[in-house]
Amino acid sequence: MPGSVRLSINVNPETATAIRAISLNRGESATETVRRAVAVLDLVERETAAGTRVELHGAAGVRVVDLTAPALAEEEASDAR
């Protein structure tokens, strides 16, 4: 990829497993999965900083999720597993 920068990061085993599972499920590289995840986080950060609320819409209705608090975001991720 032209203009790319190589980074080396350390992640816990749960994060590595999630990256691998998502990559496999989507049929993409781990690099693309991480790139997408960072793009989503960037969007959430910008939108919540502007006062936008994050909502999840599903068959059970609408749920508002506070993704601005790291501890709460981790709880949401644990609940989803």
N, C-alpha and C positions, 0 to 999 in steps of 0.2 A: 504494500500500500504506500503510494507516494506521500511523503510528508508525515509519516507515522513516527511515533516515539515509542521506544521499547521501555516498559516499566516492569519492575520486579516487585511484587507485593506478597505479603504474608496474610493468609486467611485461616480461620479455624476450620477443623474438619467438617463441620456442618455446612459452612459456606461453600467449601470446595465440593461437597456432595451435591448441594443445591445447584451450583454452576454446572456441574457435569450432567445432572438430571435434566435441567432446563435445556442445555445445549443439545443433548441427545433427543429430547422430545421435539425440539424445534428444527432439528437437522442442521444446526449451525455450529460454528467453532465456539470454544470457550471465550475467545477474544470478542466475538460478535455479541455473545450473551452479556459479557461484562460491559461492552460499549452501550448496549441497549439499556442495561440497568442504570448506568450512569446518566444516560439521556433522560430516563424517567425520573430519577432523583433530581436532576437539574430542573426539569419541568416542575416537579412538586415544590422544590425550594423556591423557585421564582414565583410561582402562583400563590403559595401560602404567604410569602413575604408581601405580596400585593393584596392580601386579605381574602383570597379565594379559599373556599371550603372544599375539601375532598369528600366525595360521596361515592359509595358503592351501591349500585342498583342491581338487584337480583330478584329471583322468584319470591324470596322471603320479605321483600320490600327494600327500603333505602336505609343504609347505615352510614353515618358520618364517622370518618376516621381522622383522628388527629395524628398526622404524620410529621408534625413539627417537633414532637418530644421523642428523643431517641429511645428512652425506656419503653414508652407506649408502643412505638413502632416495633420494637423487639417482641413485646407481648402479642401484638397482632400477628406477627410472623409465627410465633410459637402456637397460637391458637389455630392457625391455618394448617398446621402439620398434622 
